[in-house]
Amino acid sequence: MTKPRFSNDINIKNRQAGYEYELLDRYVAGMVLRGTEIKSIREGKVNLQDGYCYTSHGELFVKGITITPYAQGTHYNHEAGRERKLLLKRSEIKKLEGKMEEKGLTVVPTRLFINDRGLAKIEIAVGRGKKLHDKRDTMRERDAKRELDRLKLK
């Protein structure tokens, strides 16, 4: 039995965000997609590593996310690195605008998934940049947890 090319159980994570930022608040937003973008997402061809969010005229956008162009697409194929509008309630956008104006806070995408209705959703989080010693602490905790798990299995 071959694996189907398109999948509804997509869950793409940005593990680098948890390492680079201390994540404070999380929101789930819809995305405005064009043409063949959803087919590329269903194939799992998305990179969230360099993504960040910003506001413009009361709307929230995500930039730096790469959705690889669909292989079977024609000349109507989408642009890989374009900015995409996020769909949130106005009150949530206002709250995020206030957080973004604070020094040291940014909004980064942490996860892209397809919900039970088949719609692409993106989880974004307000993050505060970690210092070098905080990153070392995170690595130390992760190594200790891994060692404990290894001992439990024996």
RAQUI-V104297 format. One record per run of one state. SS is the DSSP state (H for helix, E for strand, C for the rest). FROM is the first residue (numbers start at 1). TO is the last residue. If there is no record, write none. Layout:
BEGIN
SS FROM TO
SS FROM TO
END
This chain:
BEGIN
C 1 10
E 11 13
C 14 14
H 15 20
E 21 31
C 32 36
H 37 42
C 43 45
E 46 47
C 48 51
E 52 56
C 57 58
E 59 63
C 64 65
E 66 67
C 68 83
E 84 87
C 88 89
H 90 101
C 102 104
E 105 114
C 115 119
E 120 129
C 130 131
H 132 153
C 154 154
END
